Amino acid sequence: MQFKINKVAIIHAKRAARKYLHNEFRDKLSQAKISVQLCALALLFAIIASLVIILFRLILLWAEQYLLSDTNTISSTLSDWRSYLPIIGAALIWLLSLIGSKRYRRMGIAYVLHRFKLHYGKVPLQSAPGQFSQALIALMTNFSVGKEGPAIHLGAVSASVMAEKFSLPDNSVRIMCASGIAAGIAAIFNAPLAAVLFVFEVIVREYKIHYFFPIMLSAICGAVSSQLAFGNIHEYELINVIRIPLDHYPILLIGGVVLGCVAALFNFSLLNVTAKGQNWPLIYRLLIAAVVTTSIGLVMPQALGSGDFAIHEAISDHPSLLFLIGLLLAKMLATVAAIGFGIPGGIIGPLYGIGALVGAILAIISSLLFPSIAPYVGLYTVIGMTAMMGVCLSAPLAALVALLELTNDASIILPAMFVTIPAYLIAYQGFNTNSIFLKQLDIMGLGYKVAPLNQGLQNKGVRVLMDRRFVIVNDDDELLLEVLKRAEGRPVLVRNSEGQIEMLRLEMQSFEDSTTLSRHPMPGLPDSATLNEAYEALAAKRSGEVYIYRFSPNNPNNQKVVGVISWSNLLQEIRSGQI
């Protein structure tokens, strides 16, 4: 008998310990503070995101062995079937879109940014198969799109879906999404620091220390995964970069002005095409992009693909100036057609190709007037790549660090910074340019703006503020007054006959020296919600309380009340300056 009693006691003790650890774990994640739990989860989800991106890259490399092994394999003859790969790719993308639901057709960086800002980074899992397969087809069939778009989308999906499976608080789901994006970028480019800066500059758009460590760990994980699978390769380290003398900087200043004008022209063209084709049937948009890409490929095949072929031509020995100018126009047209008409893929790769061509053209023209510039074509090429990405995406620091890591040469830092500043000012102030992603969201009618107060409230979960010292009773009018007296100031909740939760109060009458017992309906929120949801539930009346519940593991339909948040406590938290 004693053994049985001890065994039962041990079982209850284990359950209590598990419950305590579970609650403590969720409490830590609900805070806007760095924690070991947050970092450990980010690392776990980053491994999953990295494996998805590595699989994506392996399939793409396998396909390139047969289709895109080098520029010589891209035919410009009518008789070669590979000349018509874009048309084949457009048809396959359209067929795959028919199989999937229209609800999950949106994909890419702009869509991820929308989900991150307004939906705590919860990207639907159903959008992942379409992004994976359609982006692979677009890249394999020579469209002028990049690899980073699908990497960001797939990284966000992998991390956010896992976070939801673990039932993490919403504020932590957003951090996991940002961490998955960092892992995806690092796994594609083997550039962990650039991945961190890109996430902060483009996706998060604010700096929070409790975001930094999970994102940094995830970027490290992505870079290590890339190195284990493909080696420690820096994609553009073969570009010959020579430190430029200070007396060449006035020429760089002129180059910055030119790059700013080119970036503004590219943004304007891309966004106009996107806006005009927004309401066209998908098949029309895909066919137009395919026909334009095929036509360009028949005349100038080096303009196809992500950007590697264009970069190869820009840094080749003694390139023709007229050829580079023609290639630049062809590359811009191919990119505008592909991305503007909705071919799934990223934009960074094509921007690198365009920037490299602009930089090479500037170097060649400058060398005609100043022959001493001729040895610095490689540096001008990298500077052009940095400025184009930084200006078009409104991410100058991420662009600078990305090229620093991809070239593995620190001599680009000072001249690239010197060129980016005038390019940015010319584009943004002179031509009223804005980030491509934000403008795309405006065109698509997707929101991304969050008021500072709401944004601060979203950083904390309801478990941080909820009052756990409450009393909950069933509906029994004879006992309610007695319960309220014994509660000693603690909130008293009543579950009525219909299963709804009400707040019990003792109210003083205005003209009588007496009190009455009143009951007020309360809105409920799951314990995964943030303080922003509590604020929105109470802001209309600027008073009242909201109860916090969690679902019972054994019965998902049964809500177990775990806390109460009042308007006064929420207001006090806002005024404390910690929001």
N, C-alpha and C positions, 0 to 999 in steps of 0.2 A: 504493500500500500504506500509506504514511504517513498519507494522508488518511482511509483506512478505519479505521486504528487510532485516530486522533484522534476520528473520529466516534463510534466505539464508546465511547471514554473519556468523551466529552461526554454520551452517553446515560446511562452509568452514574453520572456525576456528578450529572445532573439527578434521576435516581431516588433517589440517596442524599440529595440536598437535600430532595426532596419528603418522603421518609421521616423525615428529621430534623425538618422543620417540622411534619409531622403528629404525631409523637411529642411534640414540645415543646408543640404546641397542646393535646393531650389532657392533658399533665402540668399545664398551667396551669389547665385546667377542673377537674381533680381536686382542686385545693387549695381550702381554705376561705378564699380571699383574693379581694379585688377585682382584676379584670384587664380589660384592654382587650378581650380575646377574649370574655369573658363579657358585657360591655356591648354589644359589636357584635352578638352572636347574639341577645341580648334585644331589641335594636332591630329586627333583621330579622324575628324572629318576631312582634313587636308590630305591625308593619305588616300582616302577614297576618291576625292576630287582629282588628285594627281594621277591615280591609276586610270581614271576615265580619260584624262587628257593624253596620257602615254599611249593608251590604246588607240585614240584618235590619230595621233602622230604616226604610229606604226602602220596603221591601215593606209594613211596618206603616203608614207614612204614606199610602201609596197606598190601602190598604184603608180607612183611617179617613176618607178623603174621601167614601166612599160609605156608611159605616156609623156612624162615631162622630165626625163633624166637630165637634159641640158637644152640650151637654146637651139642646138642643131636639130633636135628631134621635132621641133615645132615647124611643121611644113607650111609653106605659103603658096602651095599649088592647089588648083581645083580638084586634082585627081586623088589627092591624099585624104582619106576619110577623117584623119585627125584634124583637118581644117574645119570640120563641122562639129567638133566636140561641144562647143557652146550650145548649138541647137539641140543636140542630143541631151545635154545636161539640163537645159530648160524644160524639155519634155518630161524628163525623169522627175525633176523637182515638182512640176505641176501634178504629175500622177501621184507622187507621195503626198502632196497637199490635199488631194482628193480623198486619200485613205484616212488621213487624220481629221480631227474635228476643226471646224473653222474657229472655234473658241481658243485654240492653242496655236494659231498660226503666227502670232507675234513672237519675235525672237530678236536676239542681238543685244548690243550694249545699251541702246536707248531704252529698250523694254526692261532690261534688268535694273537700270537706274530708276525707272518708274516704280517697279515692284519694291525696290529697296527703300524708296522714300515714303511711299504711301501704304505699303503692305508688309512692312517689317522684313523685307527681303525674301518673302515666301514666293518663290518661283515655282509654278505648277510642274510636277513631274511629267505630266502628259506632253509638255512642250519639248522635253529633252530628246526623244527619238527623232522628231522632225528636225531639230537643230543639228543633231549628230549626223544624220544621213544626208540631209539636204546641203549642209555646209561641205561635207566630204565631196559630194557630187560637184558643187560649184568650184571647189578648189581643183578637183581632178580634171575638170573640163575647161580649164584656162580662163575662167572669169577673173576680172581684176578685183579680187577681194582678198582679205587677209585671214590669217589663222587665229588671230587673237579674239575675234568676235565670238566664234563658237566656244573658244576656251573659257571666256568670261561667262557665257551663258551656262555652259555645262558645269563649270566650277560652282557657280551660284546655285544651280539646281541640286547638285550632289550634296553640298553642305546644308542648304536650307531644308531639304527633304529629310535628311538624317536628323537635323535638329528638331523637326516636328515629330518624327518618330520617337524621339526621346522625351517628347512633351516639355521642351524647354520653354521658359518664359519668353514672351515675344521680343523683349529687348535683347535677349541673348541670341535669338534666332537671327536678328539683324546682324549681330557681330559675326555669327557663324557664316552668314551669306558673304559678308565682306572678306572673311578669311578664305572661303572657298574661291572667290574671285582672285585673290592674291596667289593662291596655290596654282590656279589655272594659268595665269599670266607667266608666273615663274617657270612652270613646267613647259610652256611653249617656247620661251625665249632664253631660259637659263639666266634670268636677270632678276634676282630676288629683291634688291633694293628698289629697282624701278617699279616692280610689281607693287611694293608697299606704297610708294609715292603716287602711283597711278590710282590706286584705290582711294587714297585720301583726297587727291586733287579732283578726280572725276566722279567717283561713286559716293563716298561719304561726304565730301565737301565741308568737313569740319575736323578739327583735331581733338581727339579725346584719348587720354593716356590708357584707359581701359580697353580701347580698340587696338592700340598700337602693338602690344605684345602678342595677342592672338593672331593678328594679321602678319606680324613679322615671323612668328613661328611657322605659320602656314606657307609663307613665301619661301622660307628655308626648306621646308618639306618638299615644295614643288621643284625647287632648284636641284635638291639632292636627287629626287626621283628622275629628273631629266638627265643628270650626270650619270646616274647608274644605268640608265637605259641607252643613252646616246653618247656618253663621254662628256668631259668638261670642255665643250666647244663654245666659243664665242663667235656668233654668226658672221660678224663683219670684221674680224680681226685681221683678215688678209688685205684690207684697204690700207694703202700706204699713207700713213698720217705723219707729217713732219711739222715740228713746232714752227709757227710762223713768226717772223720778226715784228716788233712793235710798229715799224714804219709802214707796215701793210694795213694797219687797222683802219685808216680812212677809206680804203677800198672795201673793207668788210662792212663799214657803215653803209655804203651805197648798196652793197649786196643785201643788207638787212631790209632796206627800203624796198628793193625789188622783190624779195621773198615775201614781204608783207602784202604787196600788191597781188602776187600770184596766189597766196593763201586766201586772200579775200575773194579773188575771182573764182577760185575752186569752190569755196564755201557757198558763194552766191549761186553758182551753176548747179551744184549738187542739190541744194535746198529747193531751188526753183523746179528742177525736174521731179524731185520727191513730191512737192506740193501738187504739180500738175497731174502726176500719175496716181495720186493717193486713192482716188475713187474709181479708177479703171479696173476692169476685171483682171484677175491675176494672170490668166493665160496671155492677155494682150501685153502686159508689162514684161512678163518673162520672155515672150517672143521678140519684143523690141530690143531688150537687152541682149538676147542671143544673136540677133541679126547684126546689131551694131558691133558686138564683139567679134563675130565671125568675119565681117567685112574688114575690120581693122587688122585681124590676124592674117588675112590674105595679103595685105599690103605691108604690114609691119608687125610680124609675130612677136618681136621683142617687147611690145607693149602689153602682151597678155600675161596672165598669172598674177601672183601677189605683188611682187616688186623686185624680186631677185634678178630677173632678166634685164630690167631697166638699170639696176645698180651695176650689173656686170658690164653693160655698155658704157655707163658713165665713167667707170674707172679703167676701161680698156686703154691700150696704148694708142695714142694719136687718133682719138675719135673725131669724126667730121662734125663741124659746128652745125651745118644745115641738117645733118642726120639727127643730131641730138635734139634740135628744136622740133623737128617733125615727130620724133619719138615722144617728146614731152607732150605735145598736143594730142597725139594718139593715146598716150597713157591717161591723160586727164579725161579724154572723151570716154575711153573704155571704163574708167572707174566711175564716172558720173552715171553712165548708162547702167552699170551693174548694180551699184549701191542705190542709186536713185530710183530704180524700178523694182527694187525688192529682192535682188539675189542675196541669199543668206551668206553672210561672211563679215569679216572685220574691215576696218578702214586703215589701220596703222600700216600694214604692209604696203598697200598702194601709195600711201603718203610718203613712206620711205623712198619708194621708186621715183615719185614726182620730185621730192626734195633733192634726191641725188642728182637727177638730171638738171634741175635748176642750178644747183651748186656747180656742176661741171661746166655748164654753159657760161656762168659768170666767170669761172676761172679761165676758160679759153678766151673769152672776149677781153678780160683784163690782161691776159698774157700777150695779146696783140699790141696793147699799149705799153705794158710793163713786162718785158720778157722774164724778169726775175720771179714772176708768179707761177710759171710753168711747173716747177716741181711740187707745188702745193695743191694740185687738183684733188688728191685724195682728201685733204683736209676740208676743202671747199665742199666736196661731196657730202661729207659727214655733217658739216655745219648746215647744209641745205636740208638734210634729213631731220636734224634736230629742230630747226625753225619751223618746217612744215607741220610736223606733228604737234609741236608746242602751241603754235598759233591756231591751227584748225580745231584742236581738241581742247583748247584752253587749259593746257597742262604743261607749262614750260619746264618746270622742275623735273617732272617725270620723264619728259622727252630728253632732257640733258643727261640725266642719270642712265636712262635706257641706252643711249648711244655710247656713254662712257663704259657701260658693262659689255655691250655688244662688240665694241672695238677693242676693249681691254687696253685703252690708251688714254691717260689722263691729260694729254696735251690738248685735247679738244675743249676742255672746260672753259678757259678764258675766252677764246675766240667765239665759241658757240654762245656763251652768255652775251657777249658784245653784240652779236648779230641778232639774237632773239629779241632783245629789248626794242630796237627800232622796228623790227618786223611786227611785233605785237602791237606797238603803239599805232603804227600805220594802219594795220588791219582793223583794230578795235575802235580807235578814235576817228581815223580818217574815213573808213568805209563802214563803220557801225557793224562790224562782224561780231558774231557770238559763237559759243561752243556749238559744234554740229549736233551733238547729242541733245542739247536742250532745245534747239530749234526743231529737230526731228520730233521731239515729244509734243511741241506746240502744234506742229502740222498734223500729227496723228490724234490730237485731242486727248493726250494722256497727261495727267497731272504729275507734278514733281515738287511743287512749292509747299513748304510746311512752315507755319508761323514759329518764331523762335521759342515762344512759351510752350507750344505743343511739342516741338522738337526736344526741348529739355525734359518735359514730362515723359516722353517716350523712352528716355534712357533708363528709367527705373521701373521695376515691376511693382505690382500692387502689394506683394508680400513684404516689401520694405516698410510700408506705412500702415498696414492694416492692424487693427486692434484685435488681439487674440483673446482678450479677457471679456468675453461676452457670454450671455446666458441665452439659450434657445429652448423654448418650451412649446408644447402642442397647444392647440386652441382649447382653452378652458377658462371661461370668464370668471369663475369663482376663485381661481388660484392666481390670476394674473396680477392683481393688486399686491398680494402677499409676496409674489416673486419679485415684483418691482421694488418693494421695500427692502427685501433682503439682498438685492443686487449690489447695493452700496456704490452706486454711480456707474456700474458697468452697463453697457448696452444690453437691452433685453429684446430678443427677437421672438416672434410668434410664428409658428407654421400653422396656417389656417386649414380649414377642412378641404380646400382645393389644392393644398400643397404649396401655396404661395407664402413668401416670407414677408412679414410686416414688422415695423419698428414700433415698440410700445413706449408711450410717453405719458408723463403725468403733467397736465397743463393747468395753469392757474386761470380762473375765470376773471374777466375784466371787471365786472360790477358786483361780484359776489366773493365773499371770503371763503372760497371752496376750490377744490381741484377736481378735475375729471380725468378719466383714463381714456387716452386716444390711441388709435392704431393707424399707421401710415404705410402704404405699400412701398416696398424697397426694390430698386433695380438690382440685378445680380450680375456679377462678372466672374469669369473663370480666373483661377489664380495664376494663369499664364499671361493675363492682360497687363498693360502698363498703367501708370498713373494718368496717362492722357485719356484713356477710356473712362476712368473714374471721373476725371474733370469734365469730360463731355456729358456724362450722365447727370451730373449735378449742377453744371454751369447755368442751365436755363433758370432754375429757381434760386440758385446761389445759396442753397441750404439743403439739409437732409443728409442721408447716409446711403451707402451702397454696400451690399454684402458680397463677400468673396467666397467662392465655392470651388471645390475640385470634385471631379467624378470619381466614384468608387471603382477600384480596379475590378471588383467582382461584379459590379452592376453599373455599366456606363450611363444608364438612365437616372441613376440615383445621385443627386447633388448633395455633397457633404459640405456644410458651411464651415469655413475655417477662419473667417475674420470679418471685420467691419471697418470701413473707411468713412469718416464724416467730412463734410464740406469744410468745417473749421480746421481739422487736422491737415487737409489738403492745402488750404489757404496758408496755413502756417509753414508748410513745407515750401511753398512757392516763395513766400516772403523771406525765408531763411537765406536765399541767395544760392542755394545748392542746386537749383534747377537751371 
